[in-house]
Amino acid sequence: MSQVHIAQWVNPTQNTDGTAFASTDFAGIQIEIDGQPAVSVPEASEITSFDLSTLAIWSTLKSGSHTATLAITNKEGNTSAFSAVATFPILAVPMAPTGLTVA
């Protein structure tokens, strides 16, 4: 069974100048894994979750603890600061058995 890691978040309700950030202003997300850009997803409608295991970088992650951060982009092309860091584990996968014989 493969590991699935669903990132979930709460989108902002205000812009940095105090004006309202409406769901109609939402234009996408940017995700960083271990401090490296992982994906920029343009999205026509507001989303609040993403399956991290679908990212190309996923297959390069070694077992252990990793971090994810997220930023929101609005329709004017402005991007928020990145969120607080969230940590998640990648569990070790056993090697295939060896020495199989059939008599």
N, C-alpha and C positions, 0 to 999 in steps of 0.2 A: 504494500500500500504506500503510495507516495505521500510526502508531507505537503499539506496545503496550509498556507499562512495567509489568512484574510486580514488585511489592514483595515481598520474602521476608524472613523474620525467624525468630529462635529465641525461643519463648515462655519466660517465667520458670519456674524450678523451685522458687523460694522466694518467700514473702511478705517484706515489709520487717521483720517481727518474727522472721525466721529459720525460721518453720514452713514446711512443704511447701506448694507451690502445685501442686495436682493438675490434670490435664487436665479433670476433672469440675467444677472451680471456674470454668473459663473461661466467660464470658458474652458476649464481643464485643470489638471493636476500635474505636478512634477514630483517624482519620488527619487530619493537618494538612498542607496544601500551602502552601509559602511563608509559614508561620506563621499561616495562617488555617484554621479548622475546615473540613474538606472532607466528612467523612462519619463517622457513628457507626453501626456495623453490629452489631446484636445477632446472635449466632451460637450455636446450640445445641451445636455441637461445636467443638473446638479447631481453628483454622485457622492456617496459617503463610505464607500468600501472598495477594495481592490484586492484581487488575488495575487499576492507577491510571487507565488510559485509559477506564474505564467511569464515572468520576466526572463529575458535572455541571460541576464547575469546570474540567475538562480542556479544554473547547472555548474557554475564556477565556484560557488560557495562551499567551503570546507566545513566539516562538522565543528560545532562550537557555537559561541554567542555572536550575534550580528546585530546591527542597528539599522533602523529605517527612520527617515524624516520625510515630511511632505510639505509642499507649498501649493497654494491655489492661484490660478491665473484668472483675471477678469477679461471681459470682452474688449477692453481697451488695450490689452496686452501687458498690463501691469501684473507683476507677481508678488505675492506676499512674502514675508520672511518665512523661513522654514520652521516647522513645528518643533516642539520638544522631541528629543530622541526617544524612540521606543526600541526595546531590545527583544530579540526572538532567537530561539535556538534552531540549529540544524542538527538533527540527530545522525549519529553514525549509521552507515549502511553496511551490513556484513558482506564480506567477500563471498563469491560463489564457492560451493563445495568443490573439492578436488578429489582425484583418485577414484572416481566412480568406475566400477567394472560391472559387467553383466555376464554371467556364466551360463 
